[in-house]
Amino acid sequence: QVLLVESGGGLVQAGGSLRLSCAASGGTFSSYHMGWFRQAPGKEREFVAAISWSNGATYYADSVKGRFTISRDNAKNTVYLQMNSLKPEDTAVYYCAAKRYGFYWSTAKSEYRFWGQGTQVTVSS
């Protein structure tokens, strides 16, 4: 069982930045692909970014490419999401997730076995 705990959310003005963190415990963090998803009110949970366990390769949704950066520190069992140039449409609850198998670039939610509780990000215009 892997426990994931997100932090770093908050209220920021459009154009600003936030860095989300997701601390993992209870498993071999370095052997899991990690992903970030988000869910806005009334919308489906959507893929944001993912990072491979093996070589740190990354993959992004088109809506955040060039603005968000996912990274991981296996020594700290933590994955990060640096969010720059934030827009009001980035407002959502952000979740980190972990999966052991499958391709890191696959965006399917069903492949992720473990999920955090989420952290709210609100971008004001």
Beta strands, then each sheet from edge to edge (+ up, - down):
strand 1: 3-7
strand 2: 10-13
strand 3: 18-25
strand 4: 33-39
strand 5: 46-51
strand 6: 58-60
strand 7: 68-73
strand 8: 78-83
strand 9: 92-99
strand 10: 114-115
strand 11: 119-124
sheet 1: 1+ 3- 8+ 7-
sheet 2: 2+ 11+ 9- 4+ 5- 6+
sheet 3: 2+ 11+ 9- 10+
end
